[in-house]
């Protein structure tokens, strides 16, 4: 059932009657498609920067092989011996999400 507030009321008030002349049909409207609102999307200029940074991030390896190999060599040769304070500081910094070098 289509309710059209501009059509005249037929029948008595309070009835659930549908006008048989309009039943199953959609009345043509004098409005054209150009008068109806359309959805639009506007992206901020920052989205291009985000895309560029995401692309650059994809180029960064997950594992820094140079540092891993350097630490492996230092551990293997016995040159890497951090003290307890250094280990605790590194664990705390990583847990809290802060830069341990600051």
PEZIMO-V671787 format. One record per backbone hydrogen bond with DSSP energy under -1.0 kcal/mol. NH is the residue of the N-H (numbers start at 1). CO is the residue of the C=O. If there is no record, write none. Layout:
((NH & CO) (NH & CO))
This chain:
((7 & 4) (15 & 12) (22 & 19) (23 & 19) (25 & 22) (35 & 32) (47 & 44) (50 & 46) (51 & 47) (52 & 48) (53 & 49) (54 & 50) (55 & 51) (56 & 52) (57 & 53) (58 & 54) (65 & 63) (68 & 64) (69 & 65) (70 & 66) (71 & 67) (72 & 68) (73 & 69) (74 & 70) (75 & 71) (76 & 72) (77 & 73) (79 & 74) (80 & 74) (87 & 83) (88 & 84) (89 & 85) (90 & 86) (91 & 87) (92 & 88) (93 & 89) (94 & 90) (95 & 91) (96 & 92) (98 & 93) (102 & 99))
